[in-house]
Structure formats: C-alpha cells, structure tokens
Amino acid sequence: MTPDATPEDVHAAALQYVRKISGFRVPAAHNREAFDAAVAAVAAATAQLLAAVEVRGVTPRSSTPAG
C-alpha cells in the first residue's frame, strides 16, 4: 500500500494512464472533451478504489475522496 495519494497524485496518474492508453500526449482540439472526460473518469474510479481498500493493520484512509 502506498502512502496517501493527494488529489494531484490521482489526477497525474489518471492523465498518465489516458495518455498511455490513447497514444496521445496532447489530444487534438476535437478530441479534448473526450480526453478530459476519460481523465476525470479514471481519477474518480481511482479515488473510489482508494477510499474502499482496506489493509489489515493500517489506519483507514480519510473518507474524503481524492479528485
């Protein structure tokens, strides 16, 4: 388990994932909306995962979702 991820960490990881999977570092203007929506969806899913994961012997994370 990694230390608590900040909202900035979650966003950066989501952006890295979407860039990697799409093959675009910077999307064309006509793809920007889809690209940004994908980053937001991945960040939200990541925040939900981090809020739900339990590790035995570790204090639970804050209930405030990242992102």
Predicted model as a PDB file, atoms N, CA, C, CB and O in Angstrom, pLDDT in the B-factor column:
MODEL        1                                                                  
ATOM      1  N   MET A   1       0.851  -1.172   0.000  1.00 54.00           N  
ATOM      2  CA  MET A   1       0.000   0.000   0.000  1.00 54.00           C  
ATOM      3  C   MET A   1       0.895   1.233   0.000  1.00 54.00           C  
ATOM      4  CB  MET A   1      -0.967  -0.001   1.223  1.00 54.00           C  
ATOM      5  O   MET A   1       1.821   1.339   0.805  1.00 54.00           O  
ATOM      6  N   THR A   2       0.618   2.146  -0.890  1.00 63.00           N  
ATOM      7  CA  THR A   2       1.404   3.369  -0.958  1.00 63.00           C  
ATOM      8  C   THR A   2       0.870   4.384   0.045  1.00 63.00           C  
ATOM      9  CB  THR A   2       1.384   3.952  -2.385  1.00 63.00           C  
ATOM     10  O   THR A   2      -0.263   4.273   0.514  1.00 63.00           O  
ATOM     11  N   PRO A   3       1.697   5.375   0.368  1.00 68.00           N  
ATOM     12  CA  PRO A   3       1.201   6.435   1.263  1.00 68.00           C  
ATOM     13  C   PRO A   3      -0.015   7.114   0.640  1.00 68.00           C  
ATOM     14  CB  PRO A   3       2.317   7.484   1.553  1.00 68.00           C  
ATOM     15  O   PRO A   3      -0.283   6.952  -0.550  1.00 68.00           O  
ATOM     16  N   ASP A   4      -0.744   7.870   1.446  1.00 82.00           N  
ATOM     17  CA  ASP A   4      -1.939   8.557   0.948  1.00 82.00           C  
ATOM     18  C   ASP A   4      -1.626   9.357  -0.307  1.00 82.00           C  
ATOM     19  CB  ASP A   4      -2.517   9.480   2.027  1.00 82.00           C  
ATOM     20  O   ASP A   4      -0.701  10.169  -0.331  1.00 82.00           O  
ATOM     21  N   ALA A   5      -2.399   9.118  -1.327  1.00 87.00           N  
ATOM     22  CA  ALA A   5      -2.257   9.846  -2.581  1.00 87.00           C  
ATOM     23  C   ALA A   5      -3.062  11.142  -2.482  1.00 87.00           C  
ATOM     24  CB  ALA A   5      -2.730   8.980  -3.796  1.00 87.00           C  
ATOM     25  O   ALA A   5      -4.202  11.140  -2.020  1.00 87.00           O  
ATOM     26  N   THR A   6      -2.471  12.221  -2.911  1.00 93.00           N  
ATOM     27  CA  THR A   6      -3.176  13.505  -2.928  1.00 93.00           C  
ATOM     28  C   THR A   6      -4.063  13.555  -4.164  1.00 93.00           C  
ATOM     29  CB  THR A   6      -2.173  14.705  -2.911  1.00 93.00           C  
ATOM     30  O   THR A   6      -3.885  12.757  -5.084  1.00 93.00           O  
ATOM     31  N   PRO A   7      -5.012  14.480  -4.198  1.00 94.00           N  
ATOM     32  CA  PRO A   7      -5.812  14.650  -5.410  1.00 94.00           C  
ATOM     33  C   PRO A   7      -4.934  14.933  -6.642  1.00 94.00           C  
ATOM     34  CB  PRO A   7      -6.818  15.789  -5.213  1.00 94.00           C  
ATOM     35  O   PRO A   7      -5.252  14.509  -7.754  1.00 94.00           O  
ATOM     36  N   GLU A   8      -3.845  15.645  -6.426  1.00 96.00           N  
ATOM     37  CA  GLU A   8      -2.921  15.924  -7.528  1.00 96.00           C  
ATOM     38  C   GLU A   8      -2.258  14.639  -8.025  1.00 96.00           C  
ATOM     39  CB  GLU A   8      -1.849  16.935  -7.085  1.00 96.00           C  
ATOM     40  O   GLU A   8      -2.081  14.455  -9.230  1.00 96.00           O  
ATOM     41  N   ASP A   9      -1.891  13.750  -7.098  1.00 95.00           N  
ATOM     42  CA  ASP A   9      -1.307  12.459  -7.469  1.00 95.00           C  
ATOM     43  C   ASP A   9      -2.292  11.631  -8.290  1.00 95.00           C  
ATOM     44  CB  ASP A   9      -0.882  11.681  -6.213  1.00 95.00           C  
ATOM     45  O   ASP A   9      -1.929  11.027  -9.299  1.00 95.00           O  
ATOM     46  N   VAL A  10      -3.542  11.616  -7.837  1.00 96.00           N  
ATOM     47  CA  VAL A  10      -4.574  10.837  -8.532  1.00 96.00           C  
ATOM     48  C   VAL A  10      -4.797  11.394  -9.928  1.00 96.00           C  
ATOM     49  CB  VAL A  10      -5.900  10.843  -7.736  1.00 96.00           C  
ATOM     50  O   VAL A  10      -4.896  10.630 -10.888  1.00 96.00           O  
ATOM     51  N   HIS A  11      -4.876  12.705 -10.057  1.00 97.00           N  
ATOM     52  CA  HIS A  11      -5.068  13.322 -11.373  1.00 97.00           C  
ATOM     53  C   HIS A  11      -3.877  13.033 -12.289  1.00 97.00           C  
ATOM     54  CB  HIS A  11      -5.270  14.845 -11.230  1.00 97.00           C  
ATOM     55  O   HIS A  11      -4.060  12.698 -13.460  1.00 97.00           O  
ATOM     56  N   ALA A  12      -2.667  13.160 -11.762  1.00 97.00           N  
ATOM     57  CA  ALA A  12      -1.475  12.906 -12.570  1.00 97.00           C  
ATOM     58  C   ALA A  12      -1.434  11.460 -13.052  1.00 97.00           C  
ATOM     59  CB  ALA A  12      -0.210  13.227 -11.769  1.00 97.00           C  
ATOM     60  O   ALA A  12      -1.070  11.198 -14.198  1.00 97.00           O  
ATOM     61  N   ALA A  13      -1.804  10.526 -12.187  1.00 97.00           N  
ATOM     62  CA  ALA A  13      -1.825   9.118 -12.579  1.00 97.00           C  
ATOM     63  C   ALA A  13      -2.897   8.858 -13.633  1.00 97.00           C  
ATOM     64  CB  ALA A  13      -2.064   8.227 -11.355  1.00 97.00           C  
ATOM     65  O   ALA A  13      -2.672   8.103 -14.579  1.00 97.00           O  
ATOM     66  N   ALA A  14      -4.060   9.484 -13.470  1.00 98.00           N  
ATOM     67  CA  ALA A  14      -5.137   9.331 -14.448  1.00 98.00           C  
ATOM     68  C   ALA A  14      -4.715   9.901 -15.799  1.00 98.00           C  
ATOM     69  CB  ALA A  14      -6.423  10.024 -13.952  1.00 98.00           C  
ATOM     70  O   ALA A  14      -4.965   9.289 -16.837  1.00 98.00           O  
ATOM     71  N   LEU A  15      -4.089  11.051 -15.790  1.00 98.00           N  
ATOM     72  CA  LEU A  15      -3.608  11.672 -17.019  1.00 98.00           C  
ATOM     73  C   LEU A  15      -2.565  10.784 -17.698  1.00 98.00           C  
ATOM     74  CB  LEU A  15      -3.016  13.061 -16.724  1.00 98.00           C  
ATOM     75  O   LEU A  15      -2.601  10.600 -18.914  1.00 98.00           O  
ATOM     76  N   GLN A  16      -1.647  10.241 -16.919  1.00 98.00           N  
ATOM     77  CA  GLN A  16      -0.625   9.348 -17.469  1.00 98.00           C  
ATOM     78  C   GLN A  16      -1.269   8.119 -18.108  1.00 98.00           C  
ATOM     79  CB  GLN A  16       0.365   8.918 -16.368  1.00 98.00           C  
ATOM     80  O   GLN A  16      -0.877   7.709 -19.201  1.00 98.00           O  
ATOM     81  N   TYR A  17      -2.250   7.536 -17.435  1.00 98.00           N  
ATOM     82  CA  TYR A  17      -2.945   6.363 -17.962  1.00 98.00           C  
ATOM     83  C   TYR A  17      -3.641   6.687 -19.291  1.00 98.00           C  
ATOM     84  CB  TYR A  17      -3.972   5.846 -16.936  1.00 98.00           C  
ATOM     85  O   TYR A  17      -3.492   5.955 -20.269  1.00 98.00           O  
ATOM     86  N   VAL A  18      -4.394   7.777 -19.318  1.00 98.00           N  
ATOM     87  CA  VAL A  18      -5.136   8.132 -20.532  1.00 98.00           C  
ATOM     88  C   VAL A  18      -4.171   8.446 -21.671  1.00 98.00           C  
ATOM     89  CB  VAL A  18      -6.065   9.339 -20.272  1.00 98.00           C  
ATOM     90  O   VAL A  18      -4.425   8.069 -22.815  1.00 98.00           O  
ATOM     91  N   ARG A  19      -3.080   9.122 -21.376  1.00 98.00           N  
ATOM     92  CA  ARG A  19      -2.071   9.380 -22.413  1.00 98.00           C  
ATOM     93  C   ARG A  19      -1.504   8.075 -22.954  1.00 98.00           C  
ATOM     94  CB  ARG A  19      -0.935  10.256 -21.856  1.00 98.00           C  
ATOM     95  O   ARG A  19      -1.372   7.901 -24.165  1.00 98.00           O  
ATOM     96  N   LYS A  20      -1.175   7.170 -22.060  1.00 98.00           N  
ATOM     97  CA  LYS A  20      -0.578   5.891 -22.468  1.00 98.00           C  
ATOM     98  C   LYS A  20      -1.559   5.074 -23.306  1.00 98.00           C  
ATOM     99  CB  LYS A  20      -0.139   5.081 -21.232  1.00 98.00           C  
ATOM    100  O   LYS A  20      -1.198   4.578 -24.374  1.00 98.00           O  
ATOM    101  N   ILE A  21      -2.775   4.934 -22.837  1.00 97.00           N  
ATOM    102  CA  ILE A  21      -3.748   4.061 -23.492  1.00 97.00           C  
ATOM    103  C   ILE A  21      -4.246   4.667 -24.808  1.00 97.00           C  
ATOM    104  CB  ILE A  21      -4.932   3.793 -22.555  1.00 97.00           C  
ATOM    105  O   ILE A  21      -4.569   3.932 -25.741  1.00 97.00           O  
ATOM    106  N   SER A  22      -4.310   6.007 -24.892  1.00 97.00           N  
ATOM    107  CA  SER A  22      -4.786   6.651 -26.113  1.00 97.00           C  
ATOM    108  C   SER A  22      -3.679   6.829 -27.147  1.00 97.00           C  
ATOM    109  CB  SER A  22      -5.395   7.996 -25.783  1.00 97.00           C  
ATOM    110  O   SER A  22      -3.946   6.924 -28.345  1.00 97.00           O  
ATOM    111  N   GLY A  23      -2.453   6.872 -26.682  1.00 96.00           N  
ATOM    112  CA  GLY A  23      -1.336   7.110 -27.582  1.00 96.00           C  
ATOM    113  C   GLY A  23      -1.105   8.586 -27.873  1.00 96.00           C  
ATOM    114  O   GLY A  23      -0.264   8.929 -28.704  1.00 96.00           O  
ATOM    115  N   PHE A  24      -1.847   9.463 -27.195  1.00 95.00           N  
ATOM    116  CA  PHE A  24      -1.716  10.908 -27.411  1.00 95.00           C  
ATOM    117  C   PHE A  24      -1.224  11.587 -26.149  1.00 95.00           C  
ATOM    118  CB  PHE A  24      -3.056  11.520 -27.855  1.00 95.00           C  
ATOM    119  O   PHE A  24      -1.827  11.446 -25.085  1.00 95.00           O  
ATOM    120  N   ARG A  25      -0.135  12.320 -26.265  1.00 95.00           N  
ATOM    121  CA  ARG A  25       0.329  13.109 -25.125  1.00 95.00           C  
ATOM    122  C   ARG A  25      -0.573  14.323 -24.960  1.00 95.00           C  
ATOM    123  CB  ARG A  25       1.811  13.545 -25.311  1.00 95.00           C  
ATOM    124  O   ARG A  25      -0.964  14.671 -23.846  1.00 95.00           O  
ATOM    125  N   VAL A  26      -0.896  14.956 -26.066  1.00 95.00           N  
ATOM    126  CA  VAL A  26      -1.813  16.093 -26.074  1.00 95.00           C  
ATOM    127  C   VAL A  26      -2.835  15.822 -27.174  1.00 95.00           C  
ATOM    128  CB  VAL A  26      -1.052  17.468 -26.306  1.00 95.00           C  
ATOM    129  O   VAL A  26      -2.459  15.682 -28.337  1.00 95.00           O  
ATOM    130  N   PRO A  27      -4.107  15.747 -26.832  1.00 95.00           N  
ATOM    131  CA  PRO A  27      -5.108  15.450 -27.848  1.00 95.00           C  
ATOM    132  C   PRO A  27      -5.359  16.638 -28.779  1.00 95.00           C  
ATOM    133  CB  PRO A  27      -6.406  15.033 -27.186  1.00 95.00           C  
ATOM    134  O   PRO A  27      -5.148  17.792 -28.406  1.00 95.00           O  
ATOM    135  N   ALA A  28      -5.803  16.338 -29.967  1.00 96.00           N  
ATOM    136  CA  ALA A  28      -6.235  17.392 -30.893  1.00 96.00           C  
ATOM    137  C   ALA A  28      -7.451  18.089 -30.288  1.00 96.00           C  
ATOM    138  CB  ALA A  28      -6.571  16.806 -32.318  1.00 96.00           C  
ATOM    139  O   ALA A  28      -8.139  17.527 -29.436  1.00 96.00           O  
ATOM    140  N   ALA A  29      -7.702  19.289 -30.725  1.00 97.00           N  
ATOM    141  CA  ALA A  29      -8.812  20.073 -30.182  1.00 97.00           C  
ATOM    142  C   ALA A  29     -10.137  19.324 -30.262  1.00 97.00           C  
ATOM    143  CB  ALA A  29      -8.927  21.395 -30.921  1.00 97.00           C  
ATOM    144  O   ALA A  29     -10.947  19.404 -29.338  1.00 97.00           O  
ATOM    145  N   HIS A  30     -10.366  18.605 -31.342  1.00 97.00           N  
ATOM    146  CA  HIS A  30     -11.639  17.899 -31.498  1.00 97.00           C  
ATOM    147  C   HIS A  30     -11.746  16.665 -30.593  1.00 97.00           C  
ATOM    148  CB  HIS A  30     -11.820  17.484 -32.949  1.00 97.00           C  
ATOM    149  O   HIS A  30     -12.826  16.089 -30.462  1.00 97.00           O  
ATOM    150  N   ASN A  31     -10.648  16.260 -29.977  1.00 97.00           N  
ATOM    151  CA  ASN A  31     -10.657  15.124 -29.047  1.00 97.00           C  
ATOM    152  C   ASN A  31     -10.502  15.550 -27.585  1.00 97.00           C  
ATOM    153  CB  ASN A  31      -9.549  14.158 -29.410  1.00 97.00           C  
ATOM    154  O   ASN A  31     -10.533  14.703 -26.692  1.00 97.00           O  
ATOM    155  N   ARG A  32     -10.338  16.829 -27.337  1.00 97.00           N  
ATOM    156  CA  ARG A  32     -10.066  17.321 -25.984  1.00 97.00           C  
ATOM    157  C   ARG A  32     -11.166  16.955 -24.996  1.00 97.00           C  
ATOM    158  CB  ARG A  32      -9.888  18.823 -26.008  1.00 97.00           C  
ATOM    159  O   ARG A  32     -10.870  16.534 -23.878  1.00 97.00           O  
ATOM    160  N   GLU A  33     -12.418  17.106 -25.383  1.00 98.00           N  
ATOM    161  CA  GLU A  33     -13.524  16.814 -24.469  1.00 98.00           C  
ATOM    162  C   GLU A  33     -13.519  15.335 -24.053  1.00 98.00           C  
ATOM    163  CB  GLU A  33     -14.872  17.176 -25.128  1.00 98.00           C  
ATOM    164  O   GLU A  33     -13.677  15.022 -22.874  1.00 98.00           O  
ATOM    165  N   ALA A  34     -13.339  14.441 -25.011  1.00 97.00           N  
ATOM    166  CA  ALA A  34     -13.298  13.005 -24.706  1.00 97.00           C  
ATOM    167  C   ALA A  34     -12.094  12.671 -23.839  1.00 97.00           C  
ATOM    168  CB  ALA A  34     -13.259  12.177 -26.000  1.00 97.00           C  
ATOM    169  O   ALA A  34     -12.199  11.874 -22.907  1.00 97.00           O  
ATOM    170  N   PHE A  35     -10.963  13.271 -24.139  1.00 98.00           N  
ATOM    171  CA  PHE A  35      -9.733  13.046 -23.381  1.00 98.00           C  
ATOM    172  C   PHE A  35      -9.924  13.493 -21.929  1.00 98.00           C  
ATOM    173  CB  PHE A  35      -8.543  13.800 -24.030  1.00 98.00           C  
ATOM    174  O   PHE A  35      -9.625  12.743 -21.000  1.00 98.00           O  
ATOM    175  N   ASP A  36     -10.424  14.722 -21.740  1.00 98.00           N  
ATOM    176  CA  ASP A  36     -10.634  15.250 -20.390  1.00 98.00           C  
ATOM    177  C   ASP A  36     -11.667  14.434 -19.609  1.00 98.00           C  
ATOM    178  CB  ASP A  36     -11.078  16.708 -20.464  1.00 98.00           C  
ATOM    179  O   ASP A  36     -11.516  14.224 -18.405  1.00 98.00           O  
ATOM    180  N   ALA A  37     -12.712  13.977 -20.296  1.00 98.00           N  
ATOM    181  CA  ALA A  37     -13.733  13.146 -19.640  1.00 98.00           C  
ATOM    182  C   ALA A  37     -13.125  11.820 -19.187  1.00 98.00           C  
ATOM    183  CB  ALA A  37     -14.928  12.888 -20.595  1.00 98.00           C  
ATOM    184  O   ALA A  37     -13.454  11.323 -18.110  1.00 98.00           O  
ATOM    185  N   ALA A  38     -12.253  11.255 -19.993  1.00 98.00           N  
ATOM    186  CA  ALA A  38     -11.603   9.995 -19.624  1.00 98.00           C  
ATOM    187  C   ALA A  38     -10.699  10.191 -18.410  1.00 98.00           C  
ATOM    188  CB  ALA A  38     -10.790   9.438 -20.809  1.00 98.00           C  
ATOM    189  O   ALA A  38     -10.688   9.355 -17.507  1.00 98.00           O  
ATOM    190  N   VAL A  39      -9.949  11.276 -18.382  1.00 98.00           N  
ATOM    191  CA  VAL A  39      -9.085  11.562 -17.230  1.00 98.00           C  
ATOM    192  C   VAL A  39      -9.936  11.705 -15.968  1.00 98.00           C  
ATOM    193  CB  VAL A  39      -8.249  12.854 -17.472  1.00 98.00           C  
ATOM    194  O   VAL A  39      -9.585  11.162 -14.920  1.00 98.00           O  
ATOM    195  N   ALA A  40     -11.040  12.425 -16.061  1.00 98.00           N  
ATOM    196  CA  ALA A  40     -11.920  12.608 -14.898  1.00 98.00           C  
ATOM    197  C   ALA A  40     -12.512  11.281 -14.431  1.00 98.00           C  
ATOM    198  CB  ALA A  40     -13.050  13.591 -15.234  1.00 98.00           C  
ATOM    199  O   ALA A  40     -12.609  11.034 -13.229  1.00 98.00           O  
ATOM    200  N   ALA A  41     -12.908  10.427 -15.372  1.00 98.00           N  
ATOM    201  CA  ALA A  41     -13.497   9.128 -15.017  1.00 98.00           C  
ATOM    202  C   ALA A  41     -12.467   8.228 -14.338  1.00 98.00           C  
ATOM    203  CB  ALA A  41     -14.060   8.430 -16.271  1.00 98.00           C  
ATOM    204  O   ALA A  41     -12.778   7.563 -13.349  1.00 98.00           O  
ATOM    205  N   VAL A  42     -11.252   8.207 -14.862  1.00 98.00           N  
ATOM    206  CA  VAL A  42     -10.194   7.377 -14.263  1.00 98.00           C  
ATOM    207  C   VAL A  42      -9.843   7.910 -12.874  1.00 98.00           C  
ATOM    208  CB  VAL A  42      -8.927   7.352 -15.171  1.00 98.00           C  
ATOM    209  O   VAL A  42      -9.655   7.128 -11.942  1.00 98.00           O  
ATOM    210  N   ALA A  43      -9.753   9.218 -12.730  1.00 98.00           N  
ATOM    211  CA  ALA A  43      -9.450   9.810 -11.421  1.00 98.00           C  
ATOM    212  C   ALA A  43     -10.546   9.486 -10.408  1.00 98.00           C  
ATOM    213  CB  ALA A  43      -9.282  11.336 -11.545  1.00 98.00           C  
ATOM    214  O   ALA A  43     -10.252   9.168  -9.255  1.00 98.00           O  
ATOM    215  N   ALA A  44     -11.808   9.565 -10.835  1.00 98.00           N  
ATOM    216  CA  ALA A  44     -12.920   9.252  -9.928  1.00 98.00           C  
ATOM    217  C   ALA A  44     -12.899   7.783  -9.514  1.00 98.00           C  
ATOM    218  CB  ALA A  44     -14.263   9.588 -10.594  1.00 98.00           C  
ATOM    219  O   ALA A  44     -13.114   7.462  -8.345  1.00 98.00           O  
ATOM    220  N   ALA A  45     -12.641   6.899 -10.464  1.00 97.00           N  
ATOM    221  CA  ALA A  45     -12.566   5.468 -10.148  1.00 97.00           C  
ATOM    222  C   ALA A  45     -11.406   5.188  -9.200  1.00 97.00           C  
ATOM    223  CB  ALA A  45     -12.411   4.636 -11.435  1.00 97.00           C  
ATOM    224  O   ALA A  45     -11.520   4.356  -8.300  1.00 97.00           O  
ATOM    225  N   THR A  46     -10.307   5.875  -9.401  1.00 95.00           N  
ATOM    226  CA  THR A  46      -9.145   5.698  -8.527  1.00 95.00           C  
ATOM    227  C   THR A  46      -9.452   6.180  -7.117  1.00 95.00           C  
ATOM    228  CB  THR A  46      -7.929   6.448  -9.086  1.00 95.00           C  
ATOM    229  O   THR A  46      -9.112   5.507  -6.143  1.00 95.00           O  
ATOM    230  N   ALA A  47     -10.086   7.330  -7.001  1.00 93.00           N  
ATOM    231  CA  ALA A  47     -10.451   7.850  -5.680  1.00 93.00           C  
ATOM    232  C   ALA A  47     -11.405   6.900  -4.967  1.00 93.00           C  
ATOM    233  CB  ALA A  47     -11.091   9.242  -5.805  1.00 93.00           C  
ATOM    234  O   ALA A  47     -11.279   6.673  -3.764  1.00 93.00           O  
ATOM    235  N   GLN A  48     -12.358   6.346  -5.712  1.00 94.00           N  
ATOM    236  CA  GLN A  48     -13.301   5.384  -5.142  1.00 94.00           C  
ATOM    237  C   GLN A  48     -12.569   4.131  -4.656  1.00 94.00           C  
ATOM    238  CB  GLN A  48     -14.376   5.005  -6.179  1.00 94.00           C  
ATOM    239  O   GLN A  48     -12.855   3.616  -3.575  1.00 94.00           O  
ATOM    240  N   LEU A  49     -11.638   3.653  -5.451  1.00 93.00           N  
ATOM    241  CA  LEU A  49     -10.844   2.483  -5.065  1.00 93.00           C  
ATOM    242  C   LEU A  49     -10.059   2.762  -3.785  1.00 93.00           C  
ATOM    243  CB  LEU A  49      -9.881   2.083  -6.200  1.00 93.00           C  
ATOM    244  O   LEU A  49     -10.100   1.971  -2.843  1.00 93.00           O  
ATOM    245  N   LEU A  50      -9.351   3.879  -3.754  1.00 90.00           N  
ATOM    246  CA  LEU A  50      -8.533   4.197  -2.590  1.00 90.00           C  
ATOM    247  C   LEU A  50      -9.366   4.373  -1.330  1.00 90.00           C  
ATOM    248  CB  LEU A  50      -7.730   5.449  -2.848  1.00 90.00           C  
ATOM    249  O   LEU A  50      -8.918   4.036  -0.234  1.00 90.00           O  
ATOM    250  N   ALA A  51     -10.569   4.896  -1.480  1.00 89.00           N  
ATOM    251  CA  ALA A  51     -11.450   5.073  -0.321  1.00 89.00           C  
ATOM    252  C   ALA A  51     -11.982   3.739   0.197  1.00 89.00           C  
ATOM    253  CB  ALA A  51     -12.617   5.987  -0.683  1.00 89.00           C  
ATOM    254  O   ALA A  51     -12.286   3.613   1.383  1.00 89.00           O  
ATOM    255  N   ALA A  52     -12.095   2.748  -0.679  1.00 90.00           N  
ATOM    256  CA  ALA A  52     -12.700   1.474  -0.310  1.00 90.00           C  
ATOM    257  C   ALA A  52     -11.705   0.407   0.135  1.00 90.00           C  
ATOM    258  CB  ALA A  52     -13.483   0.957  -1.456  1.00 90.00           C  
ATOM    259  O   ALA A  52     -12.073  -0.518   0.860  1.00 90.00           O  
ATOM    260  N   VAL A  53     -10.465   0.524  -0.289  1.00 87.00           N  
ATOM    261  CA  VAL A  53      -9.467  -0.506   0.008  1.00 87.00           C  
ATOM    262  C   VAL A  53      -9.149  -0.532   1.496  1.00 87.00           C  
ATOM    263  CB  VAL A  53      -8.182  -0.267  -0.805  1.00 87.00           C  
ATOM    264  O   VAL A  53      -8.921   0.508   2.115  1.00 87.00           O  
ATOM    265  N   GLU A  54      -9.139  -1.732   2.059  1.00 85.00           N  
ATOM    266  CA  GLU A  54      -8.768  -1.923   3.461  1.00 85.00           C  
ATOM    267  C   GLU A  54      -7.516  -2.779   3.516  1.00 85.00           C  
ATOM    268  CB  GLU A  54      -9.929  -2.580   4.274  1.00 85.00           C  
ATOM    269  O   GLU A  54      -7.422  -3.818   2.862  1.00 85.00           O  
ATOM    270  N   VAL A  55      -6.567  -2.327   4.300  1.00 79.00           N  
ATOM    271  CA  VAL A  55      -5.345  -3.099   4.512  1.00 79.00           C  
ATOM    272  C   VAL A  55      -5.273  -3.395   5.996  1.00 79.00           C  
ATOM    273  CB  VAL A  55      -4.059  -2.330   4.009  1.00 79.00           C  
ATOM    274  O   VAL A  55      -5.298  -2.486   6.826  1.00 79.00           O  
ATOM    275  N   ARG A  56      -5.186  -4.647   6.315  1.00 80.00           N  
ATOM    276  CA  ARG A  56      -5.133  -5.034   7.731  1.00 80.00           C  
ATOM    277  C   ARG A  56      -3.908  -4.438   8.400  1.00 80.00           C  
ATOM    278  CB  ARG A  56      -5.122  -6.566   7.879  1.00 80.00           C  
ATOM    279  O   ARG A  56      -2.802  -4.491   7.863  1.00 80.00           O  
ATOM    280  N   GLY A  57      -4.118  -3.876   9.568  1.00 76.00           N  
ATOM    281  CA  GLY A  57      -3.028  -3.309  10.344  1.00 76.00           C  
ATOM    282  C   GLY A  57      -2.674  -1.878   9.958  1.00 76.00           C  
ATOM    283  O   GLY A  57      -1.712  -1.311  10.478  1.00 76.00           O  
ATOM    284  N   VAL A  58      -3.457  -1.289   9.037  1.00 69.00           N  
ATOM    285  CA  VAL A  58      -3.193   0.084   8.620  1.00 69.00           C  
ATOM    286  C   VAL A  58      -4.410   0.921   8.942  1.00 69.00           C  
ATOM    287  CB  VAL A  58      -2.846   0.165   7.104  1.00 69.00           C  
ATOM    288  O   VAL A  58      -5.542   0.482   8.737  1.00 69.00           O  
ATOM    289  N   THR A  59      -4.190   2.117   9.444  1.00 64.00           N  
ATOM    290  CA  THR A  59      -5.297   3.013   9.758  1.00 64.00           C  
ATOM    291  C   THR A  59      -6.034   3.354   8.474  1.00 64.00           C  
ATOM    292  CB  THR A  59      -4.794   4.299  10.466  1.00 64.00           C  
ATOM    293  O   THR A  59      -5.391   3.659   7.470  1.00 64.00           O  
ATOM    294  N   PRO A  60      -7.378   3.312   8.474  1.00 59.00           N  
ATOM    295  CA  PRO A  60      -8.148   3.626   7.274  1.00 59.00           C  
ATOM    296  C   PRO A  60      -7.852   5.029   6.749  1.00 59.00           C  
ATOM    297  CB  PRO A  60      -9.631   3.487   7.559  1.00 59.00           C  
ATOM    298  O   PRO A  60      -7.508   5.936   7.507  1.00 59.00           O  
ATOM    299  N   ARG A  61      -7.996   5.181   5.429  1.00 58.00           N  
ATOM    300  CA  ARG A  61      -7.793   6.490   4.801  1.00 58.00           C  
ATOM    301  C   ARG A  61      -8.930   7.415   5.187  1.00 58.00           C  
ATOM    302  CB  ARG A  61      -7.695   6.363   3.260  1.00 58.00           C  
ATOM    303  O   ARG A  61      -9.972   6.979   5.678  1.00 58.00           O  
ATOM    304  N   SER A  62      -8.716   8.674   4.959  1.00 58.00           N  
ATOM    305  CA  SER A  62      -9.747   9.678   5.178  1.00 58.00           C  
ATOM    306  C   SER A  62     -10.947   9.358   4.280  1.00 58.00           C  
ATOM    307  CB  SER A  62      -9.200  11.114   4.893  1.00 58.00           C  
ATOM    308  O   SER A  62     -10.779   8.787   3.203  1.00 58.00           O  
ATOM    309  N   SER A  63     -12.128   9.716   4.709  1.00 50.00           N  
ATOM    310  CA  SER A  63     -13.314   9.446   3.916  1.00 50.00           C  
ATOM    311  C   SER A  63     -13.522  10.464   2.794  1.00 50.00           C  
ATOM    312  CB  SER A  63     -14.521   9.423   4.809  1.00 50.00           C  
ATOM    313  O   SER A  63     -14.447  10.325   1.994  1.00 50.00           O  
ATOM    314  N   THR A  64     -12.656  11.493   2.734  1.00 52.00           N  
ATOM    315  CA  THR A  64     -12.749  12.498   1.685  1.00 52.00           C  
ATOM    316  C   THR A  64     -12.138  11.943   0.412  1.00 52.00           C  
ATOM    317  CB  THR A  64     -12.048  13.812   2.105  1.00 52.00           C  
ATOM    318  O   THR A  64     -10.949  11.624   0.393  1.00 52.00           O  
ATOM    319  N   PRO A  65     -12.938  11.816  -0.678  1.00 52.00           N  
ATOM    320  CA  PRO A  65     -12.398  11.262  -1.915  1.00 52.00           C  
ATOM    321  C   PRO A  65     -11.417  12.230  -2.565  1.00 52.00           C  
ATOM    322  CB  PRO A  65     -13.529  10.927  -2.887  1.00 52.00           C  
ATOM    323  O   PRO A  65     -11.562  13.450  -2.485  1.00 52.00           O  
ATOM    324  N   ALA A  66     -10.402  11.635  -3.217  1.00 51.00           N  
ATOM    325  CA  ALA A  66      -9.427  12.444  -3.946  1.00 51.00           C  
ATOM    326  C   ALA A  66     -10.025  12.852  -5.279  1.00 51.00           C  
ATOM    327  CB  ALA A  66      -8.094  11.671  -4.153  1.00 51.00           C  
ATOM    328  O   ALA A  66     -10.870  12.144  -5.826  1.00 51.00           O  
ATOM    329  N   GLY A  67      -9.602  13.965  -5.794  1.00 49.00           N  
ATOM    330  CA  GLY A  67     -10.005  14.367  -7.121  1.00 49.00           C  
ATOM    331  C   GLY A  67     -10.963  15.421  -7.093  1.00 49.00           C  
ATOM    332  O   GLY A  67     -11.409  15.877  -8.146  1.00 49.00           O  
TER     333      GLY A  67                                                      
ENDMDL                                                                          
END                                                                             
